[in-house]
Amino acid sequence: MTKVKICGLKTAEAVQAAVSAGADYIGFVFAPSKRQISFQAACELGKLIPDSVQKVGVFVSPTQPEILQAIQAANLDLVQIHGDFDERLLANLPVPSIRAIQVSQELAAVNSAADFVLFDAPVAGSGKTFDWQKLDTTAFRLPFFIAGGLTADNVQDAIARFQPYAVDVSSSVETDGVKDVAKIQAFIEKVKNGI
């Protein structure tokens, strides 16, 4: 069964909706963005998340000390890294890592020291899909996430095409820039049950 990550959560209501609907991962954005929250806020929201659901910290070009501080302060289970980062440092992290890769050209091989790879649109968080024709995952050994413009309407197509370990959504489960409980529930239902 494909796992689901709901990313960019900032409120107790959204976290509780994602957890109760069956999310496997909850993403907290620490990079500068409209979805950014503090380590302390993530820690407080994390108290609403059962151990069966993994807490993911999302970073863009972080320093290793910043990641380590976030892991401790927000009690993270995984880290997701976008942008420039020395992958040799991943071996020294105390939690598993997800390496985000923006798909803007043909991609059929990926070398990463991360535990997971996440394929995203050229502009992360834009709500736009990447060109699915450019990604050939048949030879990939690492488990991977598909992100970028996924919606309740197209997520089953993405699953059928890529057979990902997990799918990741943020923008399409929002209304006017705020997480929408009904959209979160509908997206997870579509992934888990196809309806």
Secondary structure as UniProt FT lines:
FT   STRAND          3..7
FT   HELIX           12..21
FT   STRAND          25..29
FT   TURN            34..35
FT   HELIX           39..46
FT   TURN            47..48
FT   TURN            51..52
FT   STRAND          54..60
FT   HELIX           64..74
FT   STRAND          78..82
FT   HELIX           87..92
FT   STRAND          97..102
FT   STRAND          116..120
FT   TURN            124..125
FT   HELIX           132..134
FT   TURN            138..139
FT   STRAND          144..146
FT   TURN            152..154
FT   HELIX           155..162
FT   STRAND          166..169
FT   HELIX           171..173
FT   STRAND          174..175
FT   TURN            176..177
FT   STRAND          178..179
FT   HELIX           181..193
//
